[in-house]
Amino acid sequence: MAVLSKCSWPDGVSVKPDGVNELDPCPYEETEVWRNVTVHVLRCPICGAQEIVWERQPDTEEGE
């Protein structure tokens, strides 16, 4: 899917759930999960923007 333009809030709108950091307006969907850390590859179905997030597991080891 080609990225046409990144999703954005309407002019003058800024969403900051914690009062400091702006929320990304893309409604990401998970497209992949990898194990031993868990890596989530997220894609916005509207603009195609991607995000990658990860989380530790009990058996996560630090690489060199």
N, C-alpha and C positions, 0 to 999 in steps of 0.2 A: 504494500500500500504506500503510495507516494504521500509525503507530507505536503499539504497545500499551504497551510499556515498554522502556527501554534494556537491552541485554544487560548482565549483571554476572557477576562471578566468584562462586562459592559463598561464604557467610559465612566470614570468617577467611582467605580466599585472596587473595593479592596477588602478581601476576606482574610482576617488574621485571628484564627481560633485561639491562639495563646497570647494575643495582644501584641506580638512582635513579628513573627514570621508569616509571610503571605502564603496562603493555601494555593496550590497549583489548581487551576480550573479544569484540568483534564480528568474525565472519569475513567481512569485506567482499568483495564481488564488484565488478569494474569494470563500470560501466554506460555510460560515455562516454569518448572520448579526443578532445582538440582539439590541433591542431598549431601550431607556431611559438612558443610554449612548448607543452609537452605537459601538458595538464590531465587528471587522472584523477578521475572522479566515481565514488566507491565507495559501495555500498549493502549493508547487512547484510541477508541474506535472512531472518533470524530476527525482528529487531525493526524493520527499516526505517530505522535510523539511517544518515545519510549523512556521508561525509568527502570532502573535495576535496584532492588533492595535485597538485603540479606540478613539472616539471623543465625546466631550461634546455636549449636546443639550440644548435648552433653559430651559427645565424642569429637568436637571440633578441636583441631590442632593448628597451631600457628606455623605457617610456612616460613621458609628461609628467604 
